[in-house]
Amino acid sequence: MDMLKVGDKVPEFSAKDQDGNTINLSDYKGKKLVVFFYPRANTPGCTLEACNLRDNYKALQDAGYEILGVSADSERKQANFKKKYDFPFPLLADEDHTVLEIFGVWGPKQFMGRKFDGIHRTTFVISGDGIVERVIDKVKTKDHAAQILE
């Protein structure tokens, strides 16, 4: 698992959002972009994290950030998650792990003694010219917007 690091250029990618629209990295050219990866929609930690970003969305926008959430959930699951919590940002349904692999957040994990492959909860802050400016790999789900804005 080779995770993108500060200074890396993010390769162009495309993925479907919760409504089946194709979202491309190039859609955000010239804008600061926050891409947050979460293991699964509607789980406690993922819900806390996404709701914290929703609740602080105005402050993040005022600081110049656009936001994209990404997990391996289906479009339907992402659509239900977005609708249930009224998220103002797109959620990408990366079922084939293309975006997860590009960013290097898919790999071995351990939980309660069980080993498996999964998504590492990680957030990337990307400059307007597609360069990784920050990687947050110790995400505080209840206070994630503050981590991004600090």
KAUR-V791826 format. One record per pair of residues at least 24 apart in sequence whose C-alpha atoms are under 6 Angstrom apart, sorted by sequence separation. I is the first residue (numbers start at 1). GAP is how many residues later the second one is. D is the distance in Angstrom with one decimal. If there is no record, write none. Layout:
I;GAP;D, I;GAP;D
This chain:
33;32;5.4, 35;32;6.0, 37;32;6.0, 39;32;5.9, 32;33;5.0, 33;33;4.8, 34;33;4.8, 35;33;4.8, 36;33;5.0, 37;33;4.8, 38;33;5.5, 54;33;5.8, 33;34;5.8, 35;34;5.9, 37;34;5.9, 18;57;4.5, 18;60;5.1, 18;61;4.6, 18;73;5.7, 17;74;5.4, 17;75;4.2, 16;76;5.7, 17;76;5.7, 16;77;5.8, 39;80;5.1, 38;83;5.0, 37;84;5.4, 37;85;5.4, 36;87;4.2, 35;88;5.7, 35;89;5.2, 34;90;5.7, 34;91;4.6, 33;92;5.8, 49;92;4.1, 53;92;5.5, 33;93;5.0, 48;93;5.6, 49;93;5.9, 32;94;5.8, 48;94;5.7, 32;95;4.8, 32;96;5.0, 31;97;4.3, 30;98;3.8, 4;99;5.3, 29;99;5.3, 30;99;6.0, 3;100;5.5, 3;101;3.8, 2;102;5.0, 1;103;5.5, 1;106;5.8, 10;120;5.6, 9;121;5.7, 9;122;4.5, 8;123;5.6, 7;124;5.8, 8;124;5.5, 7;125;5.4, 6;126;4.9, 6;127;5.2, 6;128;5.6
